[in-house]
Amino acid sequence: MKEPIISNCEKAFLLEAISESRRLDGRGMFDYRDLSIRFGKDYGCCEVSMGQTRVLGQVSCEIQQPKATRPNEGLLLINVGLSPMGAPHFETGRQSISSIQLNRLLEKCIKDSKCIDLESLCIVAEEKVWCIRLDLNILNHEGNLIDCASVAALAALSHFRRPDVELTSEGLIIYEAAVKEPIPLGIKHTPICVSFAIFNKGKNIVVDPSELEERVAEAEFTLGVNGYKELCGVHLSGSTQSGPTIVRQCANKALKRAVSVVALIKETLAKDSELRGSNTERGFVECVRQGTITSHGTPKICLPIKHKLPVETMEASHEDESSCDEVEVIGSGTVELKNSSVLATDTAEQVMEVEAKPKVEEISLSDDENEVQILSD
């Protein structure tokens, strides 16, 4: 399936909004989407969501023969999987330009910056080393995949534990987790990718671009920065007019973002370690049960109306025995309707029609605001 085409009207509308320092999702030019990190039951399993962009990271290991050029170092393999689950135009089993670019950027930011101590993965020089494989699966694509994937990669590598081994005269012994505590990877620093979209020949810059902003932007500027405010990689795609002022501005924003993201990863790792120590239920299943993982959720919908509903009318209906279970007067100018729903019809006068339904939603009407708020359970 081909990628949907952006119409000229959509492109012109977005460019005009960006020129006025406005974004379609309501964020500011340098506002980030909400970032959340969750770990699975197994070590090295991590799910990261940045807005509606979601990436699943999984780390595994096996014993292999090292490279002839580096006999004392282990191996680190990074693979990004793009499937139709993430976006309809992604194809399974075929490397696209997007997947190749994502792999190269992550290898430049993580592997080439040597954030993993590969010498600690050596078991027997020139014979046996640990091969660490990092698989990143795109669950949903809503823009800025590289930033979300870099956070998922770093969080999964920091959370992973490899089995302990011992070399004896009889051979190599690999201990299970029940016998010996698994060993974490040696992480020297924590590189994070921060992306910027450039519009109108460098006049407008937005951070954490959405999928539509990425396709309309003239260029995309990505910086790899670690928690020590060190530059680990730079990538520029597209063509636009830029200067040292733009690069300096983006670098300062990336430094602050990297420090906050690294702090969030360490805090989440500490919470997961505490839950494992107390034998508390954890993992993705528990997150779904608690309602912390949602997709396209709308907590509140506002319906504007032209006329306010008098409180006296609602109090009179409250005295009626037939509606005493549906209407509750909260306070001055505020009325709460329970076990009912509002039917939005063509005219504003019919918006306040109430139809009794068993425990659907809660609707509150405020006297100060000229709107009806539907609060989902």
PyMOL commands that set and color helices and strands:
alter all, ss='L'
color gray80, all
select helices_A, chain A and resi 8-19+97-111+118-121+145-159+200-202+211-216+244-277+284-290+311-319+321-323+348-350
alter helices_A, ss='H'
color red, helices_A
select strands_A, chain A and resi 35-39+45-50+53-64+75-81+122-124+128-140+161-162+165-168+171-174+183-184+192-199+204-207+219-225+231-238+300-304+327-331+334-342+354-356+361-366+371-375
alter strands_A, ss='S'
color yellow, strands_A
deselect
rebuild
show_as cartoon
